[in-house]
Amino acid sequence: GLGDVNQLVEVVPGSCRFGPLRLGSLYRMAFWVRNLDVDVTRFNVTPLQSDFVKVHFQPGHLAPGISTKMVVEVLALGPAKIEQLIEIKVKAHVVRVPVTARVFDAEEYDRLDAESLALHGRRIGRHRERGENNKPSPVQLVTDPAYCRKVLGQSYLPPPAEFDDIPAQDFIS
């Protein structure tokens, strides 16, 4: 709670699990960092040495009890198993947020998706899940072609028409 010297910040959710991703696409997920200290505090995010994972956040001070949103983008540039740690430094503490994903070739992803739909009646890909009260999944497929081309470059592959059943909302404000 507020004022606990052993826990200066709270991270919700504590990890970013993207699940299976389709090659040539861009995905986002947000998490919140809340200041549990009794003083205004600053935090730093260690720059990532990854071609696949990017973190967007607004640097600055956090008042006690206040949260800030961090947005993690995963660029599906090539088939890979992604396991990355985002390190958030607050005073003398380091909080690590794991980011995991599995990028499949477009053909392999589509085959697994069709197989899952036939066998289980649901699609793979966390961006298609619905939570309690029909809330959208925390994972968002970015569908803006201009932004995807800018970030992914030649690796961008427009998704098939049926790929995104759920309209995207603006994650970065």
Buried (B, 14 or more C-beta within 10 A) or exposed (E): EEEEEEBBBBBEEEBBEBBBBBBBBBBBBBBEBBBBBEEEBEBEBEEBEBEBBBBBBEEEEBEBEEBBBBBBBBBBBEBBEBEBBBEBEBEEBEBEBEBBBBBBEBEBBBEBBEEBEEEEEEBBBBBBBEEEEEEBBBBBBBBEEEEBBEBBEEBBBEBEEEBBEBEBEEBEE
